[in-house]
Amino acid sequence: MTWAEIAQPVLAGLAGMLGAYVAESGLGTLRRRGLCPQRWNRDR
């Protein structure tokens, strides 16, 4: 097993977690500014 075989899934997981965090942060910003549909406010 090489370092590349270990690093690839680790980096993919970190990128996925970062993407989820950025998306949630962006949606939170839209909610605070009132720019999202009403049903999104009810769901949170």
C-alpha positions in Angstrom: 0.0 0.0 0.0 1.4 3.4 -0.9 0.8 6.8 0.6 -1.2 7.8 -2.4 -3.7 5.0 -1.8 -4.1 6.1 1.8 -4.2 9.9 1.1 -6.8 9.8 -1.7 -9.8 8.6 0.4 -8.7 10.8 3.3 -8.6 13.9 1.1 -11.9 13.0 -0.6 -13.6 12.7 2.9 -12.2 16.0 4.0 -13.3 17.7 0.8 -16.8 16.3 1.2 -17.0 17.6 4.8 -15.7 21.0 3.8 -18.3 21.1 1.0 -21.1 20.3 3.3 -20.0 22.9 5.8 -19.7 25.6 3.1 -23.2 24.7 1.8 -24.8 24.9 5.2 -23.0 28.2 6.0 -24.3 29.7 2.7 -27.9 28.5 3.4 -27.7 30.0 6.9 -26.6 33.3 5.5 -29.5 33.3 3.0 -31.9 32.5 5.9 -30.6 35.4 8.0 -30.9 37.8 5.2 -34.4 36.6 4.4 -33.6 35.5 0.8 -34.8 31.9 1.1 -38.2 30.5 0.5 -40.5 30.4 3.5 -40.6 26.6 3.7 -36.8 26.6 4.3 -37.4 28.7 7.4 -40.0 26.2 8.7 -37.7 23.2 8.2 -34.9 24.7 10.3 
